[in-house]
Amino acid sequence: MAQIQKQARVEVVVPASPEEVWAVISDVTRIDEWSGECRSGQWLDGAERAAVGTRFKGANRAGQLRWSRTCEFVEVDRPRLLAWRTLPTVLLPDSTRWQIELAEAPGGTRITQSYDVLRLPPVWDRVYAVTTPSHRDRALALIEDLRRLGEAARSAKPTSAPS
């Protein structure tokens, strides 16, 4: 029986500084600039920047499927580490921890993205594998996301927002 991938770790080096990349990843309203699956993000509860405990909602699409998830930042260490988790609900009882690490590298910034499924009832594992086949192996899609992230960071105008 098909299952989704429970964890992955990918990295790329992009021609942008860690601060330039941070400006993009720490602003959830810019996620559509680089994510192939998350089409929009909005801050919740009056939040305006990434901080531990702040929440946001992401609207996602994979093929014909569309869904949204509420997420909460669990680690924020500018400009090195940003991590969040999807919050489980009655309809979507799973939870995944996503993490992006930034490090200076020759030619720019090494971006490492990883995720770990924290909670996934077995029946939902099979449902997700059938309804969202792209989640059976996410590595190539995540590499493409990071390449787009680098492009967005490189082409972004400088910002002074205290993310």
C-alpha positions in Angstrom: 0.0 0.0 0.0 1.3 3.4 -0.9 2.5 5.8 1.8 3.7 9.4 1.9 7.3 10.3 2.5 7.7 10.9 6.3 10.9 13.0 6.1 13.3 14.6 3.7 16.3 16.9 3.7 17.5 18.8 0.6 20.0 21.6 0.1 21.0 24.0 -2.6 23.4 27.0 -2.9 21.8 30.1 -4.2 23.5 33.4 -5.3 21.9 35.6 -2.6 23.0 36.5 0.9 21.5 34.9 4.0 19.7 38.2 4.9 18.2 38.4 1.4 16.9 34.8 1.7 15.7 35.4 5.2 13.7 38.4 4.0 11.7 36.1 1.7 11.3 33.0 4.0 10.3 35.0 7.1 7.5 36.8 5.3 4.7 34.3 4.8 2.9 36.6 2.4 5.7 36.0 0.0 5.5 32.2 0.0 3.9 32.1 -3.4 7.1 33.5 -4.9 9.0 30.3 -4.2 6.8 27.4 -3.1 5.4 25.1 -5.8 2.6 23.9 -3.5 1.7 26.7 -1.1 0.0 29.4 -3.1 -0.5 32.1 -0.5 0.2 32.8 3.2 -1.4 35.2 5.6 -0.5 36.2 9.2 -3.0 35.3 11.9 -3.8 36.9 15.2 -2.4 40.3 14.2 1.1 38.9 13.7 3.3 40.8 11.2 6.6 38.9 11.4 8.0 35.5 12.2 8.5 34.8 16.0 8.2 31.7 18.1 4.5 31.1 18.7 3.1 33.3 15.9 0.7 31.6 13.5 -0.1 31.9 9.9 -2.3 30.2 7.4 -1.1 28.7 4.1 -3.3 27.9 1.1 -2.0 24.9 -0.8 -2.6 23.2 -4.2 -1.4 19.9 -5.6 -3.0 19.0 -8.8 -6.7 19.4 -8.5 -6.6 19.3 -4.6 -6.8 22.5 -2.6 -6.5 22.9 1.1 -5.3 25.3 3.8 -3.3 24.7 7.0 -2.7 26.8 10.1 1.0 26.7 11.1 2.9 27.9 14.1 6.5 29.0 14.2 8.5 26.9 16.7 12.1 28.2 16.1 13.2 31.6 14.7 16.9 32.5 14.7 17.5 35.3 12.2 19.1 34.8 9.7 20.0 31.2 10.3 17.0 29.0 11.1 13.2 29.2 10.6 11.0 26.3 11.7 7.2 25.8 11.9 4.7 23.0 12.3 1.3 22.4 10.8 -1.3 22.3 13.5 -3.6 19.2 13.5 -7.4 19.6 13.2 -10.3 17.3 13.2 -10.4 17.2 9.4 -6.6 17.2 8.9 -5.2 15.3 11.9 -1.6 15.2 10.8 1.2 17.5 11.8 4.6 18.1 10.1 7.6 20.1 11.2 9.3 22.1 8.5 12.7 23.7 8.8 14.9 26.0 6.7 18.5 26.6 7.6 20.7 29.2 6.0 24.5 29.3 6.0 27.0 31.4 4.1 28.6 29.5 1.3 30.9 30.2 -1.6 28.8 32.0 -4.2 25.9 32.9 -1.8 23.8 30.9 0.8 23.4 27.2 1.4 19.7 26.6 2.0 18.8 23.4 3.7 15.1 22.5 3.9 13.8 19.5 5.8 10.6 18.2 7.2 9.5 15.5 9.6 6.0 14.2 9.8 5.3 14.3 13.6 1.8 12.9 13.6 -0.1 10.9 10.9 -2.8 8.4 11.6 -2.2 5.3 9.4 -5.5 5.6 7.6 -4.6 9.2 6.7 -1.2 8.1 5.4 -2.9 5.9 2.8 -5.5 8.6 2.0 -2.8 11.2 1.4 -0.7 8.8 -0.7 -3.7 8.1 -3.0 -5.1 11.7 -3.2 -1.7 13.5 -3.3 0.8 11.3 -5.1 3.3 14.1 -5.2 3.8 13.6 -1.5 5.1 10.1 -1.9 8.5 11.6 -2.7 9.0 15.3 -2.2 12.8 15.7 -2.7 12.8 17.0 -6.3 9.9 19.4 -5.7 11.7 20.8 -2.6 14.9 21.3 -4.5 12.9 23.3 -7.1 11.3 25.3 -4.4 14.7 26.3 -3.0 16.0 27.3 -6.4 12.9 29.6 -6.8 13.6 30.9 -3.3 17.1 31.9 -4.4 15.7 33.7 -7.4 13.1 35.5 -5.3 15.8 36.5 -2.8 18.2 37.7 -5.5 15.7 39.8 -7.3 14.0 41.3 -4.2 14.4 44.9 -3.2 16.2 45.4 0.1 13.9 45.6 3.1 14.3 47.0 6.5 11.5 45.0 8.1 12.6 43.5 11.4 11.6 39.8 10.7 
